[in-house]
């Protein structure tokens, strides 16, 4: 499986990508800048706030559309889903 976010084109790809992140954290979490949940979520929010700047600096266009509510529902559901 390719673990690049640039190759996430479906719900299944997203689930596989999240699983790869989980494996990475399990195996190498000590080397992550934001290894605990609080730091990870804060960094996630900060990156989302600055996504236009990141895309601009990377020479990319911020996608004009996306199902942001799907991602928000997924994050919320993970607080209780087994």
N, C-alpha and C positions, 0 to 999 in steps of 0.2 A: 504494500500500500504506500502510495506517495503521501507524505505528511505535509505537503505544501498547502497553505490555505488557497493558493491560486488554482488548485485542482479540486476544489469543493464546488460541485455543480448540482448536487442533489441532497435531499434529506439524508439519504443513506451515506453519502460522502461526508456530510457534516457529522453524523453519528460516529463514523469511523475516525474522523479527525479528532473528535473529542476523546474517543477511546485511546488514540495515540498520545494525546496530551496527558491522559491519565497514566498511561504506561511510562511516559517520560518523567512525570512527577514521582511515580513510585520508584523508578530506577535512579533518577538524577535530581530529585526535588531539592536536595541540599544546595545545588548549584543555581537554582532559579533565583532571579532577583526578587520575585514575589512568591515565595514558597508557601506561605500560609493563606488561608481563605480570605481573611480580611485584606491583606495586601494585594492579593490577586484581584478581588472584586473592586478595590479602589483603583488599581491600575487599569482594569477593564473600563471602568467608568471614565477615567481620565483619557484613555485612548479614544473611546467613542466620542467624547467631547472634542478632541483634536483630530479626528479622522480626516477632515478636509485638509489640514496642514500636513499630516503624514502622507496622504496621497499626492499632494502637490510636491512635497520634497522628494518623493519617489518617482516623480514624472508620470503619475497616473491620474486618472479622473475618478473622483468619488462616484460610486454607482448612484445613478439618479433615483433608482427605486430599489426597494428591498422590503421584505416582510419583517419589519422591526418588531411588530407585535408577536410574531412567531418566536423569535429569539427571546423576547421578554417573557412570554408564556413558558418557554422551555426552562429558562433560569428559575422562574417562580415554581414551576412544577417540581424541579429537582430538589426543592427544600423539603418535600414530603413524599415523593415517588419512591417506591421500593424496587 
